[in-house]
Amino acid sequence: MSGRTLAIGTSSPALSLALFEGGRLLAHDHRLIGRGHAEAVVPAVAALAGQGRAEAIVVDIGPGSFTGIRVGIAAARALGLAWGARVTGVGAVHLAAARAFAARPELEGVTVLLDAGRGQLIRAEVARDFGGGAVEIVSPDGLCLAGPVAGAGVLLLGGREGLDVVHDGQPDVAALMGVPEAARGMLPDAIYVRPPDVLKL
C-alpha cells in the first residue's frame, strides 16, 4: 500500500474514483449515476484493488451538487479515520482544467464550465499554473467566451458555433495527478457558490 492515494469525486452526476500508487494510476471507476452517490460510493471503493485502501485520500470538494459534495466529504473523512489516512480536498474546476491541459498541453488557460442546475453554469478561468479558479454563477445566454472551454457545462451552450471545446465531461478524479500538489492539498471543506439549500443539481 506504500504511497497510495485514493481520489473520490461525487460533486457531479458522476461517481468518480481513482487509486494511485505514487503518480501511477492503479484503478479507475468513473460512471454517470445521476443520484445515489451515498449508496454507491463505499461499495465502489471496496471494489478497487486492495479495497481502495490508501495512505492519503483526496476528495472533490466542488462546486457542484450540495448533496453529492457532502456525501464525498463524509465518505473520505470516514475512510480517513478508519485507515489513519490524511484527507485533503481538490476543486472540481481544477480537475476539469487538468483534464483539458492534459489533452492540450499548449493551452495557457481554459474556461471551465460546470452545470449549476436551473439552466445556469458555474464558470471559472483557470491558468496553466492553476492560478485563478474563482467561481461564479452565470447564464449561458449571452455568455462571451474567447478561448478554449472544458467541463460538462459546455453542453448547456448547445453546440455554439466557433466554440473551442477541449472536453465536455464531468470532473474526473483520474486527472488528479495533473493538478499541482498545492491545489490538491486544500482542506476537505465544501465549496459552494450558492447557499446549500439552493445548490441542488
C-alpha positions as CSV (number, residue, x, y, z in Angstrom):
1,M,0.0,0.0,0.0
2,S,3.1,2.2,0.1
3,G,2.4,5.7,-1.3
4,R,-1.2,5.0,-2.3
5,T,-3.7,7.8,-2.8
6,L,-7.4,7.3,-3.2
7,A,-9.4,10.0,-5.0
8,I,-13.1,10.4,-4.6
9,G,-15.5,12.5,-6.7
10,T,-19.2,12.8,-6.1
11,S,-19.9,16.5,-6.7
12,S,-21.5,15.9,-10.1
13,P,-23.8,13.3,-11.7
14,A,-20.7,11.0,-12.0
15,L,-19.3,8.7,-9.3
16,S,-15.6,9.1,-9.9
17,L,-12.9,7.1,-8.1
18,A,-9.2,6.6,-8.8
19,L,-6.4,4.8,-6.9
20,F,-2.8,5.9,-7.4
21,E,0.5,4.4,-6.4
22,G,2.8,7.3,-6.4
23,G,1.8,9.1,-9.6
24,R,0.7,5.9,-11.4
25,L,-3.0,5.1,-11.9
26,L,-3.8,1.7,-10.5
27,A,-7.5,1.6,-10.7
28,H,-10.2,3.9,-12.1
29,D,-14.0,3.9,-11.9
30,H,-15.9,6.8,-13.5
31,R,-19.6,6.4,-14.3
32,L,-22.6,8.6,-14.6
33,I,-25.1,7.6,-12.0
34,G,-27.1,10.8,-11.6
35,R,-28.2,10.2,-8.0
36,G,-27.5,7.6,-5.3
37,H,-23.9,8.5,-4.5
38,A,-24.5,7.8,-0.9
39,E,-25.4,4.2,-1.6
40,A,-22.8,3.6,-4.3
41,V,-19.5,5.2,-3.1
42,V,-18.4,2.8,-0.3
43,P,-19.1,-0.4,-2.3
44,A,-17.3,1.2,-5.3
45,V,-14.3,2.0,-3.2
46,A,-14.3,-1.6,-1.8
47,A,-14.3,-3.0,-5.3
48,L,-11.0,-1.3,-6.1
49,A,-7.6,-3.1,-5.7
50,G,-6.9,-3.7,-2.1
51,Q,-10.4,-2.4,-1.3
52,G,-9.1,1.0,-2.2
53,R,-7.1,1.3,1.0
54,A,-4.6,4.2,0.8
55,E,-2.4,6.4,3.0
56,A,-3.9,9.6,1.5
57,I,-7.4,10.5,0.4
58,V,-8.2,13.4,-1.9
59,V,-11.9,14.3,-2.3
60,D,-13.6,16.6,-4.9
61,I,-15.0,19.4,-2.8
62,G,-17.0,21.1,-5.5
63,P,-18.6,23.3,-6.5
64,G,-21.4,21.1,-7.6
65,S,-24.3,19.2,-6.1
66,F,-24.8,20.1,-2.5
67,T,-25.7,16.5,-1.5
68,G,-23.0,15.0,-3.7
69,I,-20.3,17.1,-2.1
70,R,-21.5,16.2,1.4
71,V,-21.5,12.5,0.5
72,G,-18.0,12.6,-0.9
73,I,-16.5,14.5,2.0
74,A,-18.3,12.3,4.6
75,A,-17.0,9.1,2.9
76,A,-13.5,10.5,2.6
77,R,-13.4,11.6,6.3
78,A,-14.8,8.2,7.5
79,L,-12.3,6.2,5.4
80,G,-9.5,8.5,6.6
81,L,-10.4,7.9,10.2
82,A,-10.7,4.1,9.7
83,W,-7.4,3.9,7.8
84,G,-5.5,6.6,9.6
85,A,-5.1,8.3,6.2
86,R,-4.6,12.1,5.6
87,V,-7.7,13.6,3.9
88,T,-7.4,16.7,1.6
89,G,-9.6,18.3,-1.0
90,V,-9.4,19.3,-4.6
91,G,-11.7,21.6,-6.6
92,A,-13.9,20.3,-9.3
93,V,-12.8,23.1,-11.6
94,H,-9.2,22.1,-11.1
95,L,-10.0,18.5,-12.1
96,A,-11.7,19.7,-15.3
97,A,-8.8,22.1,-16.0
98,A,-6.2,19.3,-15.5
99,R,-8.0,17.1,-18.0
100,A,-8.0,20.0,-20.5
101,F,-4.3,20.7,-20.0
102,A,-3.5,17.0,-20.4
103,A,-5.4,16.9,-23.7
104,R,-3.9,20.2,-25.0
105,P,-0.5,20.8,-23.3
106,E,-0.1,24.1,-25.3
107,L,-3.0,25.8,-23.6
108,E,-2.1,28.8,-21.4
109,G,-5.5,28.8,-19.8
110,V,-9.0,27.3,-20.0
111,T,-12.6,28.4,-19.1
112,V,-14.2,25.6,-17.0
113,L,-17.9,25.4,-17.2
114,L,-19.9,23.1,-14.9
115,D,-23.6,22.6,-14.7
116,A,-25.1,24.6,-11.8
117,G,-28.6,23.4,-12.4
118,R,-31.7,25.5,-13.3
119,G,-30.2,26.3,-16.7
120,Q,-27.2,28.1,-15.2
121,L,-23.4,27.5,-15.3
122,I,-20.6,27.5,-12.8
123,R,-17.7,29.4,-14.6
124,A,-14.0,29.6,-13.6
125,E,-11.0,30.8,-15.5
126,V,-8.0,28.6,-14.7
127,A,-4.5,29.5,-15.9
128,R,-1.9,26.9,-16.9
129,D,-0.2,27.3,-13.5
130,F,-3.6,26.7,-11.9
131,G,-3.9,30.3,-10.8
132,G,-7.3,31.8,-10.8
133,G,-10.2,29.4,-10.4
134,A,-12.6,31.8,-8.7
135,V,-16.1,30.5,-9.4
136,E,-19.2,32.4,-10.3
137,I,-22.7,31.5,-11.4
138,V,-23.6,32.7,-15.0
139,S,-26.3,32.3,-17.5
140,P,-25.5,30.6,-20.8
141,D,-27.5,33.3,-22.6
142,G,-25.2,36.0,-24.0
143,L,-22.1,34.4,-22.4
144,C,-19.0,35.6,-24.2
145,L,-16.2,33.1,-24.4
146,A,-12.9,33.9,-26.1
147,G,-10.8,30.8,-25.7
148,P,-10.9,27.1,-25.0
149,V,-13.6,25.7,-22.7
150,A,-13.9,22.5,-20.8
151,G,-16.4,20.7,-18.5
152,A,-19.9,19.3,-18.6
153,G,-21.5,22.7,-18.6
154,V,-20.3,23.2,-22.2
155,L,-23.3,21.0,-23.2
156,L,-25.7,23.8,-22.0
157,L,-24.3,26.0,-24.7
158,G,-25.9,23.8,-27.3
159,G,-23.1,23.5,-29.8
160,R,-22.4,27.2,-30.1
161,E,-20.6,28.0,-33.3
162,G,-16.9,28.7,-33.2
163,L,-16.5,27.4,-29.6
164,D,-13.1,25.7,-28.9
165,V,-14.3,22.7,-26.8
166,V,-11.5,20.7,-25.2
167,H,-13.8,18.3,-23.5
168,D,-17.4,18.2,-22.2
169,G,-17.3,15.7,-19.4
170,Q,-17.9,15.7,-15.7
171,P,-15.0,16.2,-13.3
172,D,-12.9,13.0,-13.3
173,V,-10.6,12.3,-10.4
174,A,-8.3,10.3,-12.7
175,A,-6.9,13.8,-13.7
176,L,-5.8,14.3,-10.1
177,M,-2.1,13.9,-10.7
178,G,-2.3,16.7,-13.3
179,V,-3.3,19.1,-10.5
180,P,-0.3,20.7,-8.7
181,E,0.1,19.4,-5.2
182,A,-0.7,22.8,-3.7
183,A,-4.1,22.8,-5.4
184,R,-4.9,19.3,-4.3
185,G,-4.0,19.9,-0.7
186,M,-6.9,22.1,0.3
187,L,-9.0,21.5,3.4
188,P,-11.7,18.9,2.8
189,D,-14.4,21.5,3.1
190,A,-17.2,22.1,0.6
191,I,-17.0,24.8,-2.0
192,Y,-20.5,26.2,-2.6
193,V,-21.4,29.0,-5.0
194,R,-25.0,29.2,-3.8
195,P,-26.5,28.7,-0.4
196,P,-26.7,25.0,0.3
197,D,-30.5,24.9,0.3
198,V,-30.4,26.3,-3.3
199,L,-27.5,24.5,-4.9
200,K,-29.0,21.2,-5.9
201,L,-28.1,19.6,-9.3
